[in-house]
Amino acid sequence: MTAVLTETVPTARSPLTGEPLAAAEADRLAGLLKALADPARLRLLSLIQAAPRCEACVCDLIGPLGLSQPTVSHHLRVLTEAGLLEREKRGVWAYYRIVSPNLSTVASLIAPPRRRRSPRPRTAS
């Protein structure tokens, strides 16, 4: 008999809620967390989120970060490849915006656990 492996659909289940993560989902979430594990990248996300229309050009992010353009571009590329940002080219400039569902997935992973309901004891009527 041959075993057939099926890929599970990723869900935002948190190990904190007592629900196990599939291996593929754990790999995906680890990639998101690795991309976030840098102070400059966290600042980039906050700057983009705070920008008008929740998008920002690379040229607008260099000054507030105090980093060189190549360094800022590198961090933006890491966040984009992780699926946390979208990039749109407009002429010679690139504009970035946050991919909300992927950031929400990370937020749900680290959110406090929900309490499980215990079954109510039945009372005699």
Buried (B, 14 or more C-beta within 10 A) or exposed (E): EEEEEEEEEEEBBBEEBEEEBBEEBEEBBEBBEEBBEEEBBEBBBEBBBEBEEEBBBBEBBBEBBEBEEEEBBBBBEBBBEBBBBEEEEEEEEBBBBBBEEBBEBBEBBEEEEEEEEEEEEEEEE
